[in-house]
Amino acid sequence: MTLLAVREFFDIPVLIGDTLVSSKAPGKRRFPTQPPNRLLDSASTLYGYLPSNTYRKVYIISDNFAIGWAGHMGLAADLLERIFSIFAGRAVTQEAWEKFITSQHPDARMNMVLAGWIIESGRKLAFHWRSKFPSELEKVTAKGACFSDGSDADFARRTLSEPVAYTTTATEDRHKATLCALDGISALIAYELLDGGNLRDLFGLGYELIVFDGNKFSYIDNINYLHYRYTWHADRPDQMEGGIVRFSTHYRNSDDYACCTILNHVYDPHIDGFFVIKPIFGEKSQVDWAPTNRLQQGFDAEYFCNFVFVEASDGKNMNSPFVVSRGSPYLPIEYVDQGNETYVKMKEGHDFILQYYLGYRAQVR
């Protein structure tokens, strides 16, 4: 039920982690806390999986060192706390890291992995460490580094290996790398949420993304995941009808922790739920977050992951995501400020969505 991925897009180091902590459980049980949305409320009862909470899987230790974990959370918490105490804020060397991590002697009964990046004097090191083999550190310095761990990591590896930064004129490599990573993340979310038959894999309730900008690692903040619904009729193939935002999930980061706010747009826009993404150790692991927190104000974002459902009269429906950044002409919505309130408004016309869907139809038998 975990995904941890080390990738390099456009020569930019990227670290991706999901936010769900879960375990197998006998029988069917309901999500023990307020579910992020109604889809997951029903999904949480399937196949004997028990989502239990949302925690941060990827961390920035210092400007040149980012790391993530998968597996046994207790073991990861103890080790990450020591890693922070030793390396936080330092210019970490590859030699110092390898000496430290290969000298650990964790409980062999607990299975846990660490993976991430160290950038030292321009040299990039992707690493992968397993608690079952603590004296071994797998290292990759060649271009195109790739590690994946967690439930169904093979599927995630395929999904994240060939993303396309489409519908963008971005020239900055970091920006293009971010769009590529979000493209892969959106494909995973579409797989787990929009196709009910695949909910048994339930990768997580969301993902966090760390990217290196040439000087330091940073979280990609202010991401909005928007879910749309359209209708298309075979007797009017040059028209796309409907166009409503059903709900959206707005991710905001605050360094030590983050929050996702679920907004229901079907009627009057309102907060439908939220969940906190906490670290697994330290005081912040107990933090709670009220919906009135300042980071949850406003719906606008830097990046938009758009999930489009098109219901077709002939049954060739489409569930598909695409990613754009702020200001893109391909974003189907605009934000309207009215006094102290912000509303989402669909743009006039659906030309891009129509062409997007017709392209999809051309590939479907």
C-alpha positions in Angstrom: 0.0 0.0 0.0 3.0 2.3 -0.3 4.8 3.9 -3.2 8.4 5.3 -3.1 10.0 6.3 -6.3 13.4 7.7 -7.2 13.4 9.2 -10.7 15.3 11.5 -13.0 13.4 13.6 -15.6 15.3 16.0 -17.9 18.4 15.3 -15.7 16.6 16.6 -12.7 16.5 14.4 -9.5 12.9 13.7 -8.3 11.6 11.8 -5.3 8.0 10.7 -5.1 6.1 9.2 -2.1 2.5 8.4 -1.4 0.9 9.4 1.9 -1.2 6.4 2.9 -0.3 4.1 5.8 -2.3 0.9 5.7 -2.2 -2.8 6.5 -4.0 -5.9 5.6 -6.9 -6.7 7.9 -9.4 -9.6 8.0 -12.9 -8.7 6.8 -14.2 -5.4 5.7 -13.7 -2.3 7.9 -14.5 1.3 7.3 -12.0 4.1 7.1 -11.4 5.1 10.8 -11.2 8.8 10.2 -13.0 11.3 8.0 -12.4 10.0 4.4 -10.9 12.5 1.9 -13.8 11.9 -0.5 -16.7 9.5 -1.0 -14.9 7.4 -3.5 -12.3 6.4 -0.9 -15.0 6.0 1.7 -16.3 3.0 -0.3 -12.9 1.9 -1.5 -11.5 1.5 2.0 -13.9 -1.4 2.6 -12.6 -3.5 -0.3 -10.4 -6.5 -0.4 -9.5 -6.5 3.3 -7.2 -3.5 3.2 -7.4 -1.1 6.1 -6.1 2.4 5.5 -5.2 3.8 8.9 -3.7 7.3 8.5 -1.8 9.7 6.3 1.9 10.2 6.9 4.8 11.7 5.0 7.0 9.2 3.1 9.5 11.6 1.6 11.8 14.1 3.5 14.3 16.8 2.9 17.2 16.2 5.2 19.4 19.1 3.9 19.8 21.1 0.7 21.6 18.3 -1.0 20.0 15.2 0.6 16.4 13.9 0.2 15.2 10.5 1.4 12.0 8.4 1.5 10.9 5.2 3.3 8.6 2.3 2.7 7.8 -0.8 4.8 7.8 -0.9 8.6 6.9 2.5 9.9 8.2 2.1 13.5 11.6 1.1 12.2 11.6 3.9 9.7 10.6 6.5 12.3 13.5 5.5 14.6 16.1 5.5 11.8 14.9 8.8 10.2 15.0 10.5 13.6 18.6 9.6 13.9 19.3 10.6 10.3 17.9 14.0 11.0 19.8 14.4 14.2 23.1 13.7 12.4 22.7 15.1 8.9 20.0 17.8 9.0 21.2 21.1 7.6 24.7 19.7 6.6 26.3 19.4 3.3 26.1 15.6 3.3 28.8 13.6 1.5 28.1 10.3 -0.2 31.0 8.7 1.7 29.5 9.9 5.1 26.1 8.6 4.2 27.3 5.2 3.1 29.4 4.8 6.2 26.5 5.6 8.4 23.7 3.6 6.8 25.8 0.4 6.2 26.7 0.3 9.9 23.1 0.0 11.0 21.9 -3.2 12.6 18.0 -3.1 12.5 15.8 -5.9 13.7 15.9 -8.5 11.0 12.3 -9.4 11.5 11.2 -5.9 10.2 11.3 -5.1 6.5 12.0 -1.5 5.6 13.6 0.3 2.7 15.1 3.8 2.3 15.8 5.4 -1.1 16.7 8.9 -2.2 19.3 11.3 -3.5 22.5 13.0 -2.5 24.0 15.7 -4.7 27.7 16.3 -3.9 29.6 18.9 -5.9 27.3 18.4 -8.9 27.6 14.6 -8.7 24.2 12.9 -8.3 23.8 9.7 -6.3 20.6 7.7 -6.2 20.6 5.1 -3.5 18.5 2.2 -2.3 18.9 0.5 1.1 17.1 -2.5 2.6 16.9 -3.3 6.3 17.1 -7.0 5.5 20.6 -6.4 4.0 21.9 -3.5 6.0 25.6 -3.7 5.0 24.6 -3.2 1.3 23.8 0.1 -0.3 22.7 0.0 -3.9 24.0 3.1 -5.7 23.3 4.6 -9.2 25.3 7.5 -10.5 24.4 7.1 -14.2 21.8 9.1 -16.0 18.3 7.9 -15.7 18.4 6.6 -12.1 15.3 4.6 -11.2 14.2 2.8 -8.0 10.7 1.9 -7.0 9.4 0.2 -3.8 6.0 -0.5 -2.3 2.8 -2.3 -3.2 2.7 -3.1 -6.9 5.9 -1.2 -7.5 6.2 -2.8 -11.0 3.1 -1.1 -12.1 4.2 2.2 -10.7 7.6 1.8 -12.4 6.0 1.4 -15.8 3.6 4.3 -15.2 6.3 6.7 -14.0 8.9 5.7 -16.7 7.3 7.3 -19.7 5.5 10.5 -18.7 5.0 13.3 -21.3 5.1 17.0 -20.3 2.4 17.8 -22.8 0.3 21.0 -23.2 3.2 23.1 -21.9 5.7 25.6 -23.4 7.9 25.3 -20.3 11.6 25.8 -21.1 13.0 25.4 -17.6 14.1 21.8 -16.9 12.9 21.8 -13.3 9.5 22.9 -14.4 9.3 20.2 -17.1 10.5 17.6 -14.7 7.8 18.6 -12.2 5.1 18.3 -15.0 6.5 14.9 -16.0 6.4 13.6 -12.4 2.9 15.0 -11.9 1.8 13.3 -15.1 2.9 10.0 -13.7 1.3 10.7 -10.4 -1.9 11.6 -12.0 -1.9 8.3 -14.0 -1.6 6.4 -10.7 -4.4 8.3 -9.2 -6.6 7.8 -12.2 -5.8 4.1 -12.0 -6.8 3.9 -8.3 -9.8 6.2 -8.2 -11.4 6.5 -11.6 -11.3 2.8 -12.5 -13.3 1.1 -9.8 -12.1 -2.3 -10.8 -8.6 -1.4 -9.8 -9.4 0.0 -6.3 -7.9 -3.2 -4.8 -4.4 -1.7 -5.4 -5.3 1.6 -3.6 -1.9 3.2 -3.9 -2.7 6.0 -1.5 -4.7 9.1 -0.7 -2.3 11.4 -2.5 1.4 11.9 -3.3 4.2 14.2 -2.4 6.9 15.3 -4.7 10.5 16.6 -4.0 12.5 18.1 -6.9 16.1 19.4 -7.0 16.4 22.9 -8.6 20.2 22.9 -9.1 20.9 24.3 -5.7 18.6 22.5 -3.2 15.8 20.1 -2.8 12.3 21.4 -2.3 8.7 20.2 -2.1 6.4 21.0 -5.0 3.7 22.9 -3.3 0.2 24.2 -4.2 -1.2 21.4 -6.4 -4.9 21.2 -7.2 -6.4 17.9 -8.4 -9.7 18.6 -10.2 -12.3 16.1 -11.3 -14.6 17.0 -14.3 -17.6 15.5 -16.0 -18.6 16.0 -19.6 -21.1 14.3 -22.0 -20.6 13.6 -25.7 -23.2 12.4 -28.3 -22.4 10.5 -31.4 -25.0 12.4 -33.4 -23.3 15.7 -32.5 -19.6 14.7 -32.7 -18.3 18.2 -32.9 -19.8 19.3 -29.6 -18.9 18.6 -26.0 -21.7 19.2 -23.4 -21.8 19.7 -19.7 -18.5 20.5 -18.2 -18.7 20.7 -14.4 -16.1 20.4 -11.6 -17.4 17.6 -9.3 -14.7 18.0 -6.6 -11.1 19.0 -6.1 -8.3 18.2 -3.8 -6.0 21.1 -2.9 -2.5 20.1 -1.6 -0.5 22.7 0.4 2.9 22.1 2.0 4.2 23.7 5.2 7.7 22.1 5.3 7.1 20.0 8.4 3.8 18.7 7.3 1.1 19.3 4.6 -2.6 19.2 4.2 -5.1 18.2 1.5 -8.4 20.0 1.5 -11.3 18.3 -0.4 -13.7 20.8 -2.0 -17.1 19.9 -3.2 -18.1 22.0 -6.3 -21.4 20.2 -7.3 -23.6 22.7 -5.5 -22.3 25.7 -3.5 -18.5 25.2 -3.1 -17.7 23.9 0.4 -15.1 21.9 2.2 -16.1 18.3 2.1 -13.1 16.9 4.1 -9.4 17.2 4.7 -6.5 15.2 5.8 -3.1 16.1 7.3 0.1 14.6 6.0 2.3 14.3 9.1 5.9 13.2 9.7 6.3 9.8 11.3 8.5 11.0 14.2 8.8 14.1 16.5 6.3 16.5 17.9 4.8 17.3 14.5 3.7 13.6 14.2 0.8 14.5 16.5 -0.2 17.7 14.7 -3.9 18.3 13.9 -5.1 20.8 11.3 -8.3 22.8 11.4 -9.9 23.6 8.0 -9.6 27.3 8.7 -5.7 27.2 8.6 -4.3 29.9 6.3 -2.7 27.4 3.9 -6.2 26.2 3.0 -7.4 29.6 1.9 -8.0 30.1 -1.8 -8.4 27.5 -4.6 -5.8 28.7 -7.1 -2.7 26.6 -7.6 0.7 26.4 -9.3 -0.1 23.0 -10.9 -3.4 21.5 -11.9 -3.9 17.7 -12.3 -7.1 17.4 -14.3 -9.1 14.2 -14.2 -11.7 14.2 -17.1 -14.6 11.8 -17.3 -16.5 11.9 -20.6 -19.7 9.9 -20.8 -20.4 9.0 -24.4 -23.7 8.0 -25.9 -22.1 5.0 -27.6 -20.4 3.8 -24.5 -16.9 4.8 -25.4 -16.4 6.7 -22.1 -13.1 8.2 -21.1 -11.4 8.5 -17.7 -8.1 10.3 -18.3 -5.8 12.8 -16.6 -3.7 15.7 -18.0 -1.4 18.1 -16.2 -0.9 21.8 -16.8 0.6 24.7 -14.8 -0.9 28.0 -13.8 -1.8 30.2 -16.8 -2.1 27.4 -19.3 -4.7 28.0 -22.0 -5.7 24.3 -21.7 -7.0 24.6 -18.1 -10.8 24.2 -18.4 -11.6 26.4 -15.4 -11.0 29.9 -14.2 -11.2 31.4 -10.7 -13.5 34.2 -9.9 -13.2 36.4 -6.8 -16.4 37.8 -5.4 -15.7 39.7 -2.2 -14.2 37.3 0.3 -15.2 34.2 -1.7 -13.5 32.5 -4.6 -15.6 30.5 -7.1 -14.7 28.0 -9.8 -16.1 28.8 -13.2 -15.9 26.7 -16.4 -14.4 28.5 -19.3 -16.7 29.0 -22.3 -16.4 26.3 -24.9 -14.8 22.9 -24.6 -12.6 22.8 -27.7 -9.5 21.4 -26.0 -11.5 18.7 -24.1 -13.3 17.8 -27.3 -10.0 17.3 -29.2 -8.5 15.5 -26.3 -11.5 13.1 -26.2 -11.6 12.6 -30.0 -7.9 11.7 -29.9 -8.8 9.1 -27.2 -11.6 7.7 -29.3 -9.3 7.3 -32.3 -7.2 4.9 -30.1 -10.1 2.9 -28.7 -11.8 0.2 -30.7 
